[in-house]
Amino acid sequence: MLNNIGLPGLLLIAVVVLVLFGRGKISSLMGEVGKGITSFKKGIDEGNKEIETSAKDADVDHEVRDVTPKDDVKSKKKDKV
């Protein structure tokens, strides 16, 4: 249903929202959305730093491995079915 909105539809929606809520309310709402995104990114960065710090403190040698299944495993499963 929402696949074919297009640019004219988006502009119409923007105008309706602007008329309903007014310029001041929309600008304050967008400011709050921006603050939320910023705090979310900050939280993610802090979490990553905490994980790295705890891994260094524990002297864990974390190795990155590829865990995606190989194509031949998928084909063998299909053959069994």
C-alpha positions as CSV (number, residue, x, y, z in Angstrom):
1,M,0.0,0.0,0.0
2,L,2.8,2.4,0.9
3,N,5.0,1.3,-2.0
4,N,3.7,3.9,-4.4
5,I,3.5,7.1,-2.4
6,G,6.0,9.0,-4.5
7,L,7.2,12.6,-4.1
8,P,3.8,14.3,-4.6
9,G,2.3,12.1,-1.8
10,L,5.1,12.9,0.6
11,L,4.8,16.6,-0.1
12,L,1.0,16.4,0.6
13,I,1.7,14.6,3.9
14,A,4.3,17.2,4.9
15,V,1.8,20.0,4.2
16,V,-1.0,18.4,6.2
17,V,1.4,17.8,9.1
18,L,2.6,21.3,8.9
19,V,-1.0,22.7,8.9
20,L,-2.1,20.4,11.8
21,F,0.9,20.9,14.2
22,G,2.4,24.2,13.1
23,R,6.0,25.1,12.5
24,G,7.1,25.5,16.2
25,K,5.8,22.2,17.3
26,I,7.4,20.3,14.4
27,S,10.8,22.0,14.9
28,S,10.7,21.1,18.6
29,L,9.7,17.5,17.8
30,M,12.5,17.1,15.3
31,G,15.0,18.5,17.9
32,E,13.9,15.9,20.4
33,V,14.3,13.2,17.7
34,G,17.8,14.4,17.0
35,K,18.6,14.3,20.7
36,G,17.3,10.8,21.0
37,I,19.4,9.6,18.0
38,T,22.5,11.3,19.5
39,S,22.0,9.6,22.9
40,F,21.4,6.3,21.2
41,K,24.6,6.5,19.3
42,K,26.5,7.6,22.5
43,G,25.1,4.6,24.3
44,I,26.2,2.2,21.6
45,D,29.7,3.7,21.6
46,E,29.9,3.5,25.4
47,G,28.7,-0.2,25.3
48,N,31.4,-1.0,22.7
49,K,34.1,0.7,24.7
50,E,32.9,-1.3,27.8
51,I,33.1,-4.6,26.0
52,E,36.6,-3.8,24.6
53,T,37.8,-2.8,28.1
54,S,36.4,-5.9,29.8
55,A,38.0,-8.1,27.1
56,K,41.4,-6.4,27.6
57,D,41.1,-6.7,31.4
58,A,40.3,-10.4,31.2
59,D,43.2,-11.0,28.7
60,V,40.8,-12.7,26.4
61,D,42.2,-13.2,22.9
62,H,39.0,-12.8,20.9
63,E,39.3,-14.0,17.4
64,V,36.8,-13.1,14.7
65,R,35.6,-16.1,12.8
66,D,33.3,-16.5,9.9
67,V,30.4,-18.5,11.0
68,T,28.2,-18.3,7.9
69,P,27.3,-21.7,6.6
70,K,29.0,-22.9,3.5
71,D,27.0,-23.5,0.3
72,D,27.8,-27.2,0.2
73,V,26.2,-27.7,3.6
74,K,23.0,-26.2,2.3
75,S,23.0,-28.4,-0.8
76,K,23.6,-31.5,1.4
77,K,20.6,-30.6,3.5
78,K,18.4,-30.2,0.4
79,D,19.5,-33.6,-0.9
80,K,18.4,-35.3,2.4
81,V,15.0,-33.8,2.3
